[in-house]
Amino acid sequence: MQPSFFCQSHCNDFFPETRQIGEVELQDKIFLNASANLVIVSMSRQIVQATKHHRHEIAR
């Protein structure tokens, strides 16, 4: 799953309703979204690193 796609679909999910919500709450949601994306990106990077390392170990 691509982080950018995840972000887009996520934003689209909550943007229609957030127009009625206060701006602060909207910013909170965007911030939460961004940090969730960072977690996903760093997790996927760790998985890639682990997989590379694992393949390297097998190749020995």
N, C-alpha and C positions, 0 to 999 in steps of 0.2 A: 504493500500500500504506500503510495507516494505521499509524503507529508503535505505537499502543496495541495494535492487533491483533497486530502483529509481536511485541511484547513478550509478550503473553499466550501465543501459540502457542509461542514460544521457551521460556518458563518451563515450560509444560506438558510440553514435550519433555524437559527435564532434571530436573524435580522428582521423578518416580518413583524414579529411580536415586540421586538425591542424598541420600535418607534414609539410605542406607548409608555415605555419605561423611562425613568430618569437617566440622564447622561452618565452619571456616576456608575450606575448599575451596568450600563452598557459597557463602559470602560473596564469594569471588573470582569465582565464576561469575556471581553476581548483579551484581557490579560491572562485569565484562566486558560483560554483557548491557546494562546501563544505558549504558555508554559507547558500545557499538555503536549503541544506539538514538539517542543524541545525535548521532552521526556521520550516521546516516540522516536525522534530522530536519533538521540543518543543511545537508546536501547537498540535500535536497528544497527547502528554503527558497532556497538559492542558485539552483537550477534555476528556481524560480518567479520570482525576481528577474530572472534572465537572460532568461527568456521575456517578462516584462513589458517589459523594456528593449528587447528585440528587436522586439516588436510596436510599441513607441513609435517606434523608428527607422524601421520600415516605413511607419508611418502618416504620417511627415513627407512 
